[in-house]
């Protein structure tokens, strides 16, 4: 497969147990042997938290 080819995978999280409020949505490829801390830094142009999580968006749950 060509590296530039994009595969879009649907993602529908279950937020029914999350309290309403404002959240910061961030992603990382985690290292399971290090308590799920970011294990690989993503090559993005976006903002990154001090812990290494790539910020995707602010999210409001009502």
N, C-alpha and C positions, 0 to 999 in steps of 0.2 A: 504494500500500500504506500502511496506517495505521502510523505510526511505532511505535506500541505493540505491534504484532503481532510475535511472536517467530518467527524461523526457526531451527530447530535443525539444525545441520550436523554430521554425524559426523566425529570426528577420531581417528584411530588412528595414533599415531606409531610408527615402527620404532626400538625401543630396543635392538636386538640388538648394536649396536656401542658401547653406553654401559657403562662400568665400573660394577659394583655400588657402592652407597654412598648417602648422603643428599644430596639436591639441593633447591634452592629453585626452584619453577616460577613464572615470571613472564612476563607478556605485554606487548606494546606494538605500536602502529602505527608502523613504522619509516620513516625517511627514507633511501631507497636512495642518495641523493647524499651522505650524511654517514655512510658506513660502517655502515649499518643501526642507527644510534642512534635512540632514540625521537623521533619527529617531531611527534606529536600527543599531548597529555596526555589520558588517559581520565578521564571524569567518573565516578569510582567512590568508594565509601565505604571501600574496602579500603586496605591499606598499600601504599606506593610506595617503591621503592628510591631512593637518592640520584641514580641515573642516569636516573630517570623510568620504570622498569619497574613495572607493577602486579603485585603478588604475588598468586598464585592459591592456592598450597598448598606444603607440604613434601612431597617425594616420596622414597620409599626404593625403590631398585632392588636386587634380590637376585641 
